[in-house]
Amino acid sequence: MKKALKNVSFVFLLLQLCIIFGQETATQRIILIDVGHGGKDSGAIGINRIQEKDVVLDIALEILSLNKQSKTPLDIYLTRYSDTLISLSDRTKLAKVLKADVFISLHCNHSDNPNARGFEVYVANTISQYSKEATWLAFELQASFKRHLGFESRGVKFANFQVLRETLDYFPAVLLELGFLSNRDENNYFSNLSNIRLSALSILLIIQNY
């Protein structure tokens, strides 16, 4: 990597979260975090055999934990809470049953190029009434990882992923590629539990702001 990831103070981010949580909100929105892969579907496999399915689950569970510790927790659900395989259609069906207000799908990236690095966020490539909100959320998420954690931003992109395609008419939906497990530095970053917690807190800050 050309630039090292930041050594961010967890306390600094937590203070920001406390300030935000201290502000009253008129309505409580339902957030569904889609935890990518699971079970026999490991997703990307990193340099030290770290698996995408485990990284995103660790981050999602940490988001839940941090949220529950707050005085005014958000209404957050996960598509899976353990190492189980959930079909893509069942993930989007759950979001519709819950009548979610926001859908965030967590993933990690992989490339044959070991120098590929950075964070990117996808929104549906089809226009809907939620396109502007989804795009705003995507830009905020990629900016947060760049500002707080030092990840290089690969930008906001548009794609026809199934979980985005099947939710675009119901609520704002984004898909996060948190970093490249094929990149040694980013692979090592997500092998550290403290960094998992920082990543979770950075995402939770944006959700609360939203």
C-alpha positions in Angstrom: 0.0 0.0 0.0 1.2 3.5 -0.8 -0.3 4.9 2.4 -0.7 3.2 5.8 -4.1 2.8 7.3 -4.7 5.2 10.1 -4.2 4.3 13.8 -7.5 5.8 14.9 -8.5 6.2 18.5 -11.6 4.1 19.3 -12.4 6.6 22.1 -12.4 9.5 19.6 -15.0 7.8 17.3 -17.0 6.6 20.4 -17.3 10.2 21.6 -18.7 11.2 18.2 -21.2 8.4 18.5 -22.2 9.6 22.0 -22.9 13.1 20.7 -25.0 11.8 17.9 -26.9 9.3 20.2 -27.6 12.2 22.6 -29.7 13.9 20.0 -33.4 13.0 20.0 -34.8 11.5 16.8 -38.4 11.9 15.8 -38.8 8.4 14.4 -37.0 5.1 14.8 -35.9 3.7 11.5 -35.4 0.0 10.9 -32.0 -0.9 9.6 -31.2 -4.3 8.1 -27.5 -5.2 7.8 -27.0 -8.0 5.2 -24.1 -10.1 6.3 -22.6 -11.4 3.1 -21.9 -15.1 2.3 -21.9 -17.7 5.2 -21.9 -21.5 5.6 -20.3 -23.3 2.7 -20.0 -20.0 0.9 -16.8 -18.5 2.3 -16.6 -15.5 -0.1 -13.1 -14.1 -0.6 -10.2 -15.8 1.1 -7.4 -13.7 2.3 -3.6 -14.2 2.4 -3.6 -15.8 5.8 -6.7 -17.8 5.0 -9.0 -15.3 6.6 -12.5 -15.6 5.2 -14.8 -12.9 4.0 -17.9 -14.5 5.6 -16.1 -14.3 9.0 -14.9 -10.7 8.7 -18.3 -9.3 7.8 -20.0 -11.3 10.5 -17.6 -10.1 13.1 -18.2 -6.5 12.0 -22.0 -6.9 11.9 -22.0 -8.4 15.4 -19.8 -5.6 16.7 -22.2 -3.1 15.2 -25.0 -4.7 17.2 -23.0 -4.8 20.4 -22.0 -1.1 20.1 -25.6 -0.2 19.3 -27.0 -2.0 22.3 -24.5 -0.2 24.6 -25.9 3.2 23.6 -28.6 5.0 25.6 -30.9 5.2 22.6 -30.2 2.2 20.5 -31.3 2.0 16.9 -33.6 -0.8 15.5 -30.9 -2.9 13.8 -31.4 -6.4 12.5 -29.0 -8.8 10.7 -29.7 -11.3 7.9 -27.6 -13.8 9.7 -26.3 -14.0 13.2 -24.0 -17.0 12.8 -22.1 -19.0 10.1 -25.2 -20.0 8.1 -25.9 -19.7 4.4 -28.9 -17.5 3.5 -30.0 -17.2 -0.1 -29.9 -13.8 -1.7 -33.7 -13.9 -2.3 -34.4 -14.7 1.4 -32.2 -11.8 2.4 -34.2 -9.3 0.4 -37.5 -11.0 1.4 -36.6 -10.5 5.1 -35.9 -6.8 4.4 -39.4 -6.4 2.9 -41.1 -8.3 5.7 -39.3 -6.1 8.3 -40.3 -3.1 6.3 -36.8 -1.9 6.6 -35.9 1.8 6.0 -32.3 1.1 5.1 -30.5 -2.0 3.7 -26.7 -2.3 4.0 -24.9 -5.4 2.6 -21.4 -6.0 4.0 -18.7 -7.7 1.9 -14.9 -7.8 1.4 -13.1 -7.6 -1.9 -10.6 -9.8 -3.7 -8.4 -9.3 -6.8 -5.7 -11.2 -8.7 -3.7 -8.0 -8.4 -2.2 -8.0 -4.9 -1.8 -4.2 -5.0 -5.5 -3.6 -5.4 -6.8 -1.8 -2.4 -9.5 0.5 -1.0 -13.1 0.7 -0.1 -16.0 1.0 -2.5 -19.8 1.2 -2.2 -22.4 0.1 -4.8 -25.9 1.3 -5.4 -28.4 -0.1 -7.9 -27.8 1.0 -11.5 -31.5 1.4 -12.1 -33.3 4.7 -11.0 -36.0 4.5 -8.4 -37.5 6.9 -5.8 -34.8 5.9 -3.4 -31.8 6.4 -5.7 -30.8 9.8 -4.3 -30.9 8.6 -0.7 -29.0 5.4 -1.5 -26.3 7.4 -3.4 -26.0 9.9 -0.5 -25.6 7.1 2.0 -23.0 5.4 -0.3 -20.9 8.6 -0.5 -21.1 9.1 3.3 -19.9 5.6 4.0 -17.0 5.7 1.6 -16.0 9.1 3.0 -16.2 7.8 6.5 -13.8 4.9 5.9 -11.4 7.3 4.1 -11.5 10.0 6.8 -11.6 7.8 10.0 -9.7 4.7 9.0 -7.4 5.9 6.2 -8.8 3.5 3.5 -8.3 4.7 -0.1 -11.7 5.4 -1.6 -12.5 3.6 -4.9 -15.6 5.6 -5.1 -19.3 5.0 -5.4 -20.3 2.6 -8.2 -23.5 1.4 -9.8 -24.2 -2.3 -10.4 -27.0 -4.8 -10.9 -26.3 -7.0 -7.9 -29.4 -9.1 -6.9 -29.7 -7.7 -3.4 -29.7 -4.2 -4.8 -32.0 -5.0 -7.8 -34.6 -6.7 -5.6 -34.8 -3.8 -3.0 -34.4 -0.7 -5.1 -38.2 0.0 -5.1 -38.6 -0.4 -1.4 -35.9 1.5 0.5 -32.4 2.9 0.1 -29.9 0.0 -0.3 -26.1 -0.1 -0.6 -23.5 -2.8 -0.9 -20.2 -2.2 0.8 -16.9 -3.7 -0.3 -14.9 -3.1 2.9 -11.4 -3.7 1.5 -9.3 -6.3 -0.3 -8.4 -9.5 1.5 -6.0 -10.1 -1.3 -4.0 -7.0 -0.3 -1.5 -7.8 2.5 -2.1 -4.6 4.5 -5.9 -4.7 4.3 -5.9 -8.4 5.0 -3.8 -7.8 8.1 -6.1 -4.9 9.1 -9.2 -7.1 9.2 -7.3 -9.8 11.1 -7.1 -7.5 14.1 -10.1 -7.5 16.4 -9.5 -3.8 17.4 -9.8 -2.8 13.7 -13.0 -4.9 13.4 -14.4 -2.8 16.2 -13.3 0.5 14.6 -14.8 -0.5 11.3 -18.1 -1.3 13.0 -18.1 2.0 14.8 -17.4 3.9 11.7 -20.4 2.3 9.9 -22.6 2.8 12.9 -21.8 6.5 13.0 -23.0 6.9 9.5 -26.1 4.9 10.1 -27.0 7.1 13.1 -26.3 10.2 11.1 -28.5 9.0 8.4 
